[in-house]
Amino acid sequence: MPAREHRTKVTILTDTYRIKGYIEVMPGSRVTDYMVEAKGFIAVTDAEVWEMAGRQAFTAPFINVSRDHIVVVAPAS
């Protein structure tokens, strides 16, 4: 039986955007573990994308965020 994953709410900062949404991590794993194992893109669901100036750019049920453009990723409350 495959391991069950669960959603973790995160905030991701790039040079241009602040992204709020969820990533799927394995139970018992941390966001740090997820980032270490991530390939070229991070899948974010229920995404809200905000410009750094504070204006919401768009929302989407799913986006891929290029790992190369991520400056900060942190669990959100």
N, C-alpha and C positions, 0 to 999 in steps of 0.2 A: 504494500500500500504506500503511495507517495506521501511524503511529509506534508503536513498542512502548513500553509503560509498565513500570515496575518498582516493587516494593514497598519502602518505606522505613519502618523501625521508628521510632515516635515516642512521646513522652510528652507528653500534653496536660494542662494544669492549668486548672481552672475555679475559681470561688469555693468550690464544694462537692465536686468530685471530681478525682481523678487518673486519667487514662485512658491505658492502654498499648495499642498496636496498630499497625496498618500503614496508610499512605496510599499511593496510586498517584501517582508523579511521573514525569515524562518523563525519559528518560536525559539526563544532563548538567545537569538542573535541581536546584535546592536546595529545601529545605523553605521557605525564605523566598520563593522564586519561586512555589511552590504557594500559599502564603497570600495573596500579593498578588493572584493571579488567582482565588482562591476566591470563590464567591458566598455565599449565606446559611448554608450548612451544609458541614461537612467530613465526608466519608465515611471511616469507620475500620473496617477489617476485623480479624478475630481480636481483638476488643476485650475488655480487662479493665477494669472500672470499679471504682475503689476510693474509699471515703470518705476524707476527709482524716485522720480519726482512725486509719486503717490497716486497717479492715475491708473485705473485698471485698464489693461490692454485688451484682455479677453479671458474667457473661461473655456474649458474643454473637458470632456470626459476622460481624455487620455492625451498625453504628449510625451515625446522623447526629448530629454535634455542632454545635450552633448556634455560628456564628462569633462572634456577639455576646457569648457567654459565655466565650470562651477568653481566659485571662489570659496563659498561656505555652504555647508549643509548641516542642519541641526534639527533634532526632534522638536516638534511644536506642541503646544498644549491646546 
